[in-house]
Amino acid sequence: MGRTVDVAEVIDSQKVSLYQCVIALMAWITLFLDGVNTQSLAYVAPAIGRAWHLGRGALGPVFSASIIGVAFGAIFVGPLADRFGRKRVIVSTVAYVALLTLPVTQVPLIAAAIPGSTWLGVLMTNRFLAGLGLGALVPLGIVIGNEFAPSRRRGAMVTLMGCGYAVGSALGGILASGLIPLFGWESQFYAATVVTLVMAGVLAIWLPESVRYLTIHRKTAAIIAILRRINPQLQFAPDTEFRIAAEGAQDVRRLRPGKLFTEGRAGMTVLIWLSFFMNLLALNYLNNWLPTLTGEAGLPAGEALRAAASLQFGGMLGIITMGFLADRFGFDRVLAVAFVAGGLCISLIGFADGGFYSLAAAIFAAGFFNIGSQITLGAFAATLYPTSIRSTGVSWAHGFARCASIISVLFAGAMLAQHWPLRTMYLLVSIPMFFGCLWILLLAASRSRAQKSGLAAVGIGATS
């Protein structure tokens, strides 16, 4: 009988290799695609409103349908990666999103072909269906990045990979500011379709299956091949038995989402959901309505889009910074501070004087803490669950929080329609961030108790 090897120990004992960086890049691409596709509609919303002669806040239901689709995708598609593999689900969903992006450019034709339909109704349906694919991308990108990263560098590697979302979102704003004036709002979705199709091919060729997923499914030959690509000097006999000692035996025969609430995980599962919910209440508001609200502040169309895009540039820096800080000080401490700072910065947007630079600076700071917290939360959530339910745990945290956070988008649309002052709107949306700090502190205390009681051995709070 061959010797037993702990895959987590092997990964932790190696230097970060070029191959692991390539894997991180593949995970980065999945979040990049989510950012491009999720934000495209927000950036073209003012142009669509003018072209379709829509009133203020009329696209609120469309934004809401997109968020619901993303939430359902996280809840129902994301967990499939625990059963069928990370790579298969990621590549399939990216291709699916590409197929749903192009029809946005043909909404009037589609509506004309469907009796009784409206342009807004067709757009709403399309964004819901596309969201089913988009909802799985961020959680699964975070999971696969987590499962290849050594524990000492996990925060930095996962959050660096998480910059893909902010880069994709920001690129959407830059593309919109250049394409829409020249070619119309439809060009944004033509560009997004091409980018998504190309990236689907890249992922199909170069993204490997998760080595931890392969371990719990006992795919010995594939595990050896991946570990030797991380370090060619590693040698293993063909009959080597691979395991993840910190997680114990795991049932991989079927999906078991109920395990998120058993073996002492219920309290932490609820608290991580609440943390995501508080963050997404603010982030959905900012992501969907900033391009419109910056225009309401009196900026010209091009400057309004660039100011709104500064949210994503701030997010990039926030994601990188928080990842390195999390490895140094711990996820809970970094997130607690970020939630408070994020609430303060969001409220400051309403006090900017309406000039481009002051408004962009306030939005940049809000993105630093709000988007930075979102991706860091995902990295934190991935450490709370064992491999067999990790995709389910991270995906459901995203999904259920997105379902609940839809109220911020609807509320913002209603406030716009009622002509509420912008300062009041930003002050209200900052409040959830302060509650998020409270949930993180409670989660840290709950996680500490679980580790002291020995529950980390079955995956609670384990970072191996």
N, C-alpha and C positions, 0 to 999 in steps of 0.2 A: 504493500500500500504506500502511495506517495506521501510526501510531507504536506502539512497544512500551512497555508500562507494567508496572512491577513492583508487583503487588498488595501485597506485604509492605511495600514502601517507602511506598506510599500510606497504608496503615493506620498505619504508624509515624509518619508526618509530621503526622497529624491529632490534634487534641485528642480526648479520650474524649467521645463524643457521647451524647446521650440514647438514641439508637437502639442503640448498643452496650450501654448499661446495660439496656435492655429485653431484648436478647439474653442478657446475663448472667443476668437474672432468669429467662428461660426455661430456661437451663441449670441455674440454682438449683432450679427446680421439679423437674427430672428427678432430682436428688439428694435433694430433699425427699421425693419419692415413694418412693425406695429406702429412705430412713431409716424412714419410717412403716411400710412393709410389712415390711421386714426385722426390725424390732424388735418388732412387734406380738406375735408368738408368744412372745418372751422375757418380755414384760411380763405376759402372761396365763398363763404356764407354771405359777406357783403355784396359780392358780385352777383351771386344767384338772386339775392333779394332785389337788387336793382333790375336784373334781367327779367325776373318773373313778377315784378311789381308787388312784392310782399310787404306786409306791415312789420313794425318792430316786434321782435320776439316770435315771428311766425315759424321760424325754423326750430323752435324749442322742441316740439314733438319729434322732429327728425333726429336731433341730438339725443333725445331720450331713448328713441328706438335703437340707436347705435349702441348706447350704453347698456341697454337691456340685452342686446345681442351679444356684446362682449361678456357680460355677466353670465349669460347662459352658456356661452362657449367655454368659459373658465370652469363652470360647474360640471358640464356634461362632456366636453371634449378633452379638457386637460387631464382628468383622471385616467383616460384611456391609455396614456403613456405608461402608467403603472402596470397595465395588462399587456400592451402590444409593443412597448418600447418607445423610448424618447424620440429617436430619429424618425421612425415611420410616421408618427403623429405630427411631428414638426414639418416634415417635407410635404405631407398631404395637406396640412392646413395652409401652408404658404401658397401652394398651387391653387387651392380653393379660393383664397383671398384674391389672387390675381384674376381668376375667372369672374369674380363678383365686382371688381373695380371698374372694368371697362363699361359695363352697362349704365353707369352713372351718366356717361356722356350722351346716352340715347334715351333719357327719361321721357321727353316729349313723344318720341316715336312709340315707345313701349306703352305709355298711357293711352295713346290714340288707338292702339291695337287691342286694348282691354276695355270693354264697355263698362262705363260707370266709374272708371278710375280717374284719379287726379294726379297732376305732376308731383305734388307733395306726398300723396299716398304711395306712389311708385318709389319715390326717393326714400321714404321712410322704410318701406319693405326691403329695399336693396341694402340699406345701411344696417338693418337688423340682421339680415342673412350674412352679410360680410362680417359683422361682429361675432358671429358664431365661430368663425375661424380666428379672428384677431384675438379673441378672449383667451385662447390657449397659448399664444406666442410668448408673452412676457413671463408667465409662470414657468413654462417649459424651458425657456432660455436660461432663466435663473437656476432651475434645477440641474440642467446638464452642466452649467458652469460650476455649480457647487460640487457636483459629484466627481469632477476631475481636478479640483483645486486642493492643494495641501492645506491642512487646518490652519497653519501659521500665516497663510497668505489668502485665506478664503474671502475675507471681507473685501480686500483690495481687488482680487481677481474678479469676483462676482460683480462688484459695483463698477469696475472698469468696463466689464462686458455690458453692464446695464446702461452705460452711456449711449449705447446704440439707440435706445428709445429717444433720448433727448436730441441726438444728432439727427435722427430721422424726422422728428417733429420740427426742429429748427430748419432743416433743409426744405421741408414743406413750405415754410414761410418765405424762405429766400426764393424758391422756385415760383411761388405764387406772385411775389412782388415783381418778378421779371416776366413770367409767362402770361399772366392774366391781361395786363395792358396791351400785349402784342397779339396774343392768339385767343383770348377769351378764357373763361373759367374752365371750360372742358379740357383744355390742354393740361391742367393739373392732374387730371385722372388718366389721361393718355400716358403721361410721364410715369405716374405711379404704377400703372399696369406693366409697362416695360421693365421698370426696375424690379418689380416683384417677380416677374417671370424669370428674369436673369438670375436673381438670388435663389429661386427655387432650384434651378439647375446646379448652382454652386453648392447648396446644402446637400443635395442628393449625391453629389460626387465626393465631397470632403468631410461632411459631418459624420463622426463615428457614433456608434451606439455607446451609451453610458457604461463605463466599466463596472460600476456598482450594480446597475440593472443586470448586466451579464453575469455578475457574481451570484446574485440571488437566484438566477435562472440556470446556474451551473453550466455556462457556456465556456468550458475550459480553454479550448483552442483560441477563441476570440479574445479572451482575457489575456492570454499569453502574448498574442500578437500586439495588443494595445500597450501592455506594460513594456514590451521590448521596443516599441516605438517611442515611449517616454524615455527609456534608457536602454540602448542596444546591448549594454553589458550584462543586463539581467538574464539569468538562465533559469528555466523551470522544466522539470520533467513532465512528459505528457500526462502522467497520472497525478499531478499535483492537485490537491483539493484547495480551492480558494473560498474564503469566507470573509465576513465583516464582523469581527468579534464583538464590537461594542453594541451591535444591534441584535445579536442572538438569532435564533431560528425564526424564519418569516414565511408566512403562507402567501404564495404567489399564484395560487390557482384561480383566484377571482378577485374582483374589486371589492374592497370592504371599507367603504367610507365611514361606517360606524366606528371603526377603530380610532378615528380622530377624537372620539369622546370616551374611550375606554383606557384602561391601564394608567389612570391618573392624568390623562391628557385633556380632559374636558375644560378645566379652568383656563389653561393656556390657549386652547383653541378659541374659546370665546373671546379672550382678551386680545389675541392677535387679530381676530376679525374686527373687533371694535377699533383697534388702532388703524387698520386699513380703512375702515369706514370713515373715521374722522379725517384722515388724510385725503381720501377721495372726495369727500364733500367739498373741500376747497379746490382740489386739483381739477375735478370735472368742471367746476365753475370757471376756473381760469383757462383751461384748455379750450373749452367750447365758446366762451363769450369774450375773451380778451380782444380778438381781432375786431369784434363789433364795438366793444366798450372803448378801445383806444380811438376809434373813429368818433365815438360820441364825445370824447374829450376834446375834439376839435382839430385833431391832426389830419393832414392830407392822407389820402389812401395809402400811398407807398410808405410813408413814415409810420402810419398806424400799424401796418403789417410788420414792419421791421421792429417796432417797439414791442409788439406782441410776441415776436419770435425771440426776443431777449429772455423771455421766460425759460425757453429751452436751453439757451446758452448758459444761463445761470444754473439750470439743472445739471448740465454736463459737469461744471466745476463742482457743484454740490455732491454729485454722485461719486466722483473721484475722491474728493476730500473725505467724505464720510466713510468710504470703504477703508482707507488707510487709518483713519481715526478709530474705526470699529475694531481693527486688528490690534490697535494699541490700548484702547480703553474699554472695549466691549460694546456690543450693539446697543444694549439698554441705555447706557449713559449717553452715548452719542445721539440716539434717537430722542431721548427725553429733552435734551437741550435744543435739538433741531426743531421739534414741534413748537416749543415756546417761541424761538426766534422766527420761525415761519409765520406764526400768527401775527407777530408784531410787524413783520415786513409786508404781509398782505394788507394789513390795515393802512400802512404808509402809502400804498398805491393811491388810495383815495385822497391823500393829502398832497400828492404831487401837483405842481402848479400848472400842468397841462402842456408844458414844454417837452419836446422830444427827449432830451437828455435826462431830465429829472424823472420823467415817467418811465423811460427805459431802465434807468438805474433801480428804481423801486421794484419794477417787474423782475429784473435780473435777480435781485436779492430774494424775492419771493420764490422764484424758480430754484435758486440755490438750496433753500431749505425744504420746499414742498416736494419738488421732484426728487431731490436727493434723499429725502425721507422715504418716498415711495419705493424706490429701488432697494434701499438699504433694509426696509421692512421685509421685502421679498427675500433678500439674502438671510435675514434673521429667521424668517419663517421656515426656510429650508433646513435650518439646524435643529428644528424642534421635532422632526419626524424621521423615522427610519426609512430606508430605501423603498420598501414595498408600498408605502403610502405617502412618499414625499411629494410626488406630483399631485396627488389628491389633496394633500394638506395645503400646499402653496396655491393651487388652482382654486380651491374652495374659499380660501381666505380672500383672494382677489375677487372671485365671483359673487359671493354673498355681500361683500362690501360694496361692489359696484351696483348690485340690485338696489340696495338701500340708498346709495348716494345719488341715485337719479333725482331725488327730490331737490338737490341743489340746482340742477339744470332747469327743472320746471319752475322752481321758485325764481330763479334769475330771469327767465323769460317773462314771468308774471310781473316782476318788479320793473322790467324794461317797459312792458306794455302800460304800466301805471305811472311811468315817468318818475320813478324814485330817484333821489339824488345818488350819484355814483359813490360819493363818500360813505353814505349809509350802507350801500350794497357791499362795499369792501369791508367795512367794519363787521357786518353780520357774518360774512363768509370767513373771517379770521377766527371766530369763536371756536369752531370745532378743533382747531389745532391745539388749543390749550387743554381741551378734554383729552386729546390724543396723548399728551404728556402724562396725564394721570393713568391712562390704561397701560402705557409702557412701564411705568413705575410699578404698577400692580403685577404686570406680567413678569418683570424681573424678580419680584419677591416670590411669585408662584414657581418660577423656574428654579430659583435657588432652593426652595423647599423640596422640589422634586429631585434635584441632584443629591441633596443631603440624604434623602430617603432611599437612594439607590435606584430610582426609576430611570436614570440616564442610561442604564444598561439595556433598557428596552427601547431606547430611542428618544426619550424625553430630554430635551436640552442637550443631546449629544452633539458634539461638533466634530466628531471623527469622520 
